[in-house]
Amino acid sequence: MTNWFVHGDEIWISISPYQEDTNVAVADGLDMIPIGFAGNLYEVVQFAGDAGTTGTQEVQVRRRRVAAEVDMLSTKSVLTAGDQFTDSAVIDAANDDVIEGDRLFIDVDTVNTTPCKGLSMLLKFKRTD
């Protein structure tokens, strides 16, 4: 499920690739998000329904523009064992922009030994158009 929130020159996109009763698994290209505006990503927040144990869950935001793909985070969003929330991601300033026609994907690169249940991401953008 994807929800969009618009307030002034900000757009927040909430996406839930895994429902709260589903174990998170390593996967690329979860839930494509089509972009219909120009802006810059300035914050990423990761939420879990139930915390995982041992290890970390690492998530990347990937942008596809025409045939070129780039990671939008220079440091992935990392959820440590026992946590249900993190805003630890570092935005890659060279790849933080989106334009109309871009597509964003959520990539789960690692999961906890006992994985989290549920995964939601909040992507916050400042409009530039």
C-alpha positions, 0 to 999 in steps of 0.5 A: 500500500502506498499513501501520498501526503502533500503539505506546501512544498513537501511530499511524503510517500508512505509505502508498506511492502510487507504487511505487519503479519509477514516476515520481511525477506531479502528482495529487490524492487519491492513496490514500484513508486511512480514519480509525478513531480520534481524534488529532492529526497531529504529523509527516509524513515523505516518502520517494523511491525514487530522487531527482529532479533540479532543482526540488522535489517538494511534497506536501500531506496533505488531510483530508475530514470529511463534505463539508468539506476542509482541508489539514493542512499549513501548509507542504507536505512539500518534497523538494528535488532530489537528496534522498530523505527530508524531514521539512520539513512544518509541521503546521497546528495549526488542522487537525491533528486527525482523528476516526473517519470522516475520510478523508485524501488525499495530493496531489502538487502539484509534481514535480522536472523529472526526477521522483522514482521512488517516493513513500512518506509516513509520517504520525504521530499522537498518539491523543486517544480 
